[in-house]
């Protein structure tokens, strides 16, 4: 990811970096920058993640048609994505009061833009929860997911138990959590935990930006509505989800800043799709 410019740095040791990919796509990259600890989740790192994502969220325009930010990539520098909290420093975590404005998981959940997790290595316990907070997960073959709450004798508190049920199914969720079983990349793909595996970390980084670009090139208001509909629908029943979709549909076209421009853009993209279909063997 050399084609980017530094936007901001967070934490006393620059634990989190925020870059913007060059060009007009509105792609931001958030990097966990403690590679010497495999991105162990210190209080400073957690607070910095929260600050970074809140700052990105605050870039949302009052009119979503005009959003400058379109997609966010979350990655870990070095050989680890994030390996969770050092249990030997649990007192620091408790004294740090990681909640509300300092909660990194909350900050990712609250981000109105699509968040792509590029998992380049171990994502363990709190790091696993960070990954699960993303909207899409891409992985290299080195990626591995593991929940050690039961191993350490601590309780999950960032939706992991319920999110795993949604993503992987009840029995897989029990298997992963009760045994602290390491879920390697291929198994994660089989379970639906990750959406794609790439050849190596370099390919992963390129692909994460390309998927972000695909999202960025779609209509910004519809992308954000999809994220909201799916997230909110997952919290309720199927019938409640249909009500959410109907309510969103009833206001969508009124909220478009330029309906005719949107339809013209859609017409051009339809013709591009026809050409793409015709070119397929």
N, C-alpha and C positions, 0 to 999 in steps of 0.2 A: 504494500500500500504506500507507494512513494508519491503518488499523485494527489497529495492532500496538504492542507494548511492547518496549522495549530490554531485552535479557537480559544482553548482555556486549559488550565492545569489545576488540580485540586489536591489538597492534603499537604502536610509539612514536608513530605518526601516525594511529592508529585505522584501520589499513589494512583491517581486517575487522570488520564489525558483525554481531551476531546478534540478531534480533528474534523475538518469538513473536506469531503472529496471534491477536488477541483471540477469546475463545470457548473451547470445550471440545474442539476438533478436534485439538489437539496438532501444529499446523503451525509449523515454525521456518523462518526466512528468513536465509540467510547472504549478506551483501553484500560484494563486493570493492569497496573504497572508496578507490581512487586514480584518480578520473576525470580528473585533470589529465594523467595519463600513459597514459590509456586502459587502466588496470589492467595496466601493465607489471609483470612478475613479479619484483619485487625479492626479496632474501633475507627482508626483514621481512614482505612480503606472503605469501610461501610459508610461512614459519614460522607466521604468523598463521592462515592457512587450516587448517594441520594442527592447531593448538591449538583452533580453533573446532569442527572436525568431531570431534576426539577428545572434547571436552567434551560434545558432543551424544550421541556414542556411549555415553559413560559414564552417560547418563541412562537407558539401557536397564534395565528391571526384570528381576530374576532370573526372574520369571514373565512371559513375553511377553504373556500375556493382560491384564496390568496396565500395559502401557507407557503412559507419559504422552506421549512423543513418538510421532507417527504418520507424519510425512512431513517432508521438508526441501526447500526451494527454494534453489537457488544462482543468484545473479544478479550482474551487474556494474553499478555506478553509473556514470552518464554514457553516453558514446557507444560504449564498447567493453565487451565481455565480459571478455576478457583477451588481451593481445597478446604474451605470452611474455616470455622473458628478453632484456634488453638485452645483446647479444653483446659490446659494448664493456666490459661489467662482468662478464665471465665469471670473472675472478679472484675477485671478491666471492662469486660463486655457489660456486666451488670451495672457497674458504676458509670459507664458511658451512656446509659439510657438510650439504647437504639430503638427509637419508636417515633411515630409521627414524622416530623420533618427530617429526622436523621435516619429513617428506615430505608435501606436501599431497595428492598423488595417492594415496598409500598410505592416508591418513586418509579420503578419500572412498571408496575401495574397501572399507575395513574398516567403514564405517558400516552398521549392520544395518538402518537404516530406508531406505525408498525416497528417492532423491535426484533431483529434477527440475531440470534445467538450463534456465534461462530466458535464451536467448541474444539479446541486444538489439543486437549489433553484431559487430565482428570478434572471432573466436576464432582466434588465430594460434599455431602451434607449441606451446609449453607450455600456452597457453590452449586450443588445440584438444585437447590431451591431457586438460586439466581437463574439458572438455565431454564427451569420450569416457568419462571415469570416472563420469559420471552414468548413472542408470538410464533416464531418459527425457529427450529434448531437445525443447523448444518454442522457436519462433523468431519474431521479427518480420521484416518484409521487409528490414531493414537488416543482418540476420545474414549473416555470411560466414565460412567456415572455410578455413584455409590452413595447410599444413605447410611450413615453411621450413628444416627440418633440412638438406636437400640444398643449398639455396641458400646457407646459412651455412657449410656444411662441418662440421657437428656431428652426432653420432649420437643417434638417439632412444633413450630408456631407460625410458619410462613406458608400454609396451605398445602404442604407437600403430601400429606396423607390423602387429601381429597383430590388434589390435582393429578396424582398418579393414577387414581381410579379412573378419572376421565380419559387420560392419555393412554394408559396401558391395560386397563381392565382390573377387576378386583383381585384375581389370583396372582397376576404379575405384580401388582402393588404389594400384596402380602409377601410374596417371595422376595422382592427387592428390599423391603424395609425390615422384615423380621430376621433375615439372614445377613443383612449388609452385603449382599452379593454384588460383585463388580459387574456392571452391565457394559460389556464392550460394544464398540460402535456397530458391529454387524447385528448383534442381538438388539441393540437400541433401535435400529432401523426396522427389524422384524416386528418389534413391539409397537412401532409408530411413535416412539419417543423422539427420534430425529427423522427429518424428511429426506435428507440426502447425505451420502458419504462421498468425499472427494479423495483423490489419489494421495495427496500429502497436504501439509499445512499451507504451502504456497498456493496450491489449487483451491484450498478452502477459502483463503483470504480473497482471491480473485472472484470466486463464485459468490461469496457473501455480498460483495459489492454489486455484482451483476444481478443477483436476485433483488437487492435493494433498489437497483436502477429499474428493474421491471415494475416494482411496486410504485416507484416514484413517477414513472411514465404513465401510470393509470390515473384516473380522475381522483384528485386528492380528497374530495368530499366523500366519494363512494368508498374509497379505501378506508377512511376513518370510520365511516358508518358500518362497514363490514366488521371491522375490529370490535366496535362497540356492540353490534348485534350478536356476534358470536360469543363474546365474553359474557354479556348479560344473559344471553340465552342459555349458556352452559350452567348458569346458577339456578335455573328454574325448570319447569316442565316443558315438554314439547309444545303444548297448547299456549303456555305463556310466551314461549319464543315466537310462535306465529303471531301473537298479538303485538309483540315488539316489532316484528318485521312490517306488519300492516301499518302501525303507527308511524314508523320511519318512512315508509313508502308514501304515506299521505302528505308528508311535508317536504320530501326530497326535491321535487321539481320547483316548488315555490322558493326553496332556499338556494337554488342555483343562481349565481350572479349573472350569467348570460346563457340562457337556454339554447338560443340559436347557435352560439359558438360551440357549445357542448355537443349539439347534434351534428354540426359540421365536422367536428373532430372525430366523433363516433363513426360518421360515414366514411371518413378516410381510413380509419382503423379497421372498419369492416372490409374494405377493399384490400387492405394489407393482409388480412386474415384469409381472404379468398385466394390471393396469390400464394400465400404460405401453404394452403391446402392443396392447390394445384401442383406445387413443386414437390410435394411429398411423393415418395415412390409407393 
